[in-house]
Amino acid sequence: EDNDDSGQSSVELYKKLAQKQQFDLSTALFCGGLAFDAYIEPPPSSARWEKGSQGLQVAFVSNAYTRQLYKGIVEVVVHKVTGLPDGNDNAVEKLVTGDGVDARVYTAAVEGSWKEDVNILEKEQFHEGVFDLSGAAHVVSTSTAWANIDETKSKAAKNQRGWAAPYHVKGSWGKKPQAIWPEENPLFIYVQDPATVRLIFTVLDDDRIGRGTPIGSTFTKLSTLIPQAKLTKEKLIESLKEEMMEAVQRGEIDLLDENTKIQLGAKTWQGELKLTSKPRKKDKNSQIMAGAAAGAYVAGPVGALAGAAVASFYEGQIQGSIHLRMRYLPIPSLKSEREVYHAKGGTPGLDWSELWGRYSDKELSTTGGEHGLSRGEIDDLEHCFFINHDSTGATCAVYRSLQRKLIVVSFRGTCTPVDLVTDASLVQETWKEGDDVENQDLPKVHAGFRGSLASISRRLKELILATPAPGDSFEDY
């Protein structure tokens, strides 16, 4: 991009970056192994996966990097949702799951520089909550309280499987339907900035086939419910220690009971969050007809037109509440051992890490290691995270060496059917959006590749900027 301070144009900057550099085989072998490794997705057991709001997924492979990135964990336990709508408009779902809302609660964290998401939450009343967010990095959800499961069936499930299933309570005179989660597992969300993070909750009418239909949403700052989240990690941990010792002196807890210590060590809020937004109605035919009929009864044809017009703008009231418990626990700043990563590559019978090591050792003995990357320089390579996108297939892995102050971003090439769609988008665009595509001096980019990169670029940049060791400057890498 243009740099206003230097006055360089895109053309000048491109020419500067495009200056030929001396090819180095040692560096090429090092990068080659990591390039092939980007095709290998970390298994679920080897990483902590986060699924974002728009199909973006991140596997955090390094515990040390994860501890460095996140400041705390929010635990959410949903107890019930009250004020649900009556009935189920989907005839097929009604036959399968019963006549009622199949409630499921989605939770996400909004933080960082996603101003468009903040604007949706704070300024718009009609939206689909979690499903309209662009940058929510981590989305979690409860199980579904199916409408054909009542309290009796839930207790029967408890007797059979040892776990009480969530269930639906039908509405009665003066009382709206409810969804109950008697023994729901906690949802965990990692947060980077506890003082400013916004938590959003969306109630969905789930479907057996398809995503379902959002009913309503609400959001709140974590620090509004748990003010201690504004404290620095050190001050919060110190206050937790003081509270724990005071509780011990009062005889309220036993220091030998680990569960009690964990519960006391987290700041807790419990209560009701009323839904404050809802999607716009997609089908208003019935209410328009009702409005026209009412208007015609009062003022004839003119009244019918007026009644229909008023009804077409009416979106209905926002109803419903989520009853839940929330706890916040800071992640202690403990020194984590960083696991050294050795690239394998994707070539059968060929270990790229070994190949690179052999060549770099040879170069070191003959040239003194004046050029390229030698194995002796990078003996702390760490696989930080792996990122991909469901829809575009964009995939890359990021590695770091704190010793060498080196960050490696390795993008995967064509691998899955969705990549073939990306490859087929042959139109060329300027690398910097808005530049003149007819200017032959400007760098161009494959339109399919641009769209693929755009689907992960903002989150990727956020995570890369957090890669340097604490206290280091990104400019030194």
Salt bridges, closest charged atoms under 4 A:
ASP2 OD2 - LYS432 NZ 3.08
GLU50 OE2 - ARG48 NH2 2.65
GLU50 OE2 - HIS138 ND1 3.83
GLU50 OE1 - ARG459 NH2 3.61
GLU75 OE1 - ARG325 NH2 3.18
GLU75 OE1 - ARG327 NE 2.77
ASP86 OD2 - LYS176 NZ 3.20
GLU116 OE2 - ARG458 NH1 2.76
GLU122 OE2 - ARG198 NH2 2.94
GLU128 OE1 - ARG211 NH2 3.07
GLU151 OE2 - LYS155 NZ 3.69
GLU183 OE2 - LYS158 NZ 2.77
ASP206 OD2 - ARG104 NH1 3.37
GLU243 OE2 - LYS267 NZ 2.21
GLU252 OE2 - ARG250 NE 2.79
GLU258 OE2 - LYS261 NZ 3.09
GLU315 OE2 - ARG280 NH1 3.42
GLU315 OE2 - LYS284 NZ 2.65
ASP351 OD2 - LYS344 NZ 3.61
GLU354 OE2 - ARG358 NH2 2.66
ASP361 OD2 - ARG375 NH2 2.33
GLU377 OE2 - ARG404 NE 3.41
ASP380 OD2 - ARG338 NH2 3.23
GLU382 OE1 - ARG338 NH1 2.82
GLU382 OE1 - ARG400 NE 2.90
ASP390 OD2 - LYS51 NZ 2.66
ASP419 OD2 - ARG412 NH2 3.29
GLU429 OE1 - ARG450 NH1 3.77
GLU433 OE2 - ARG450 NH1 3.89
GLU462 OE1 - ARG459 NH1 3.18
ASP472 OD2 - LYS405 NZ 2.90
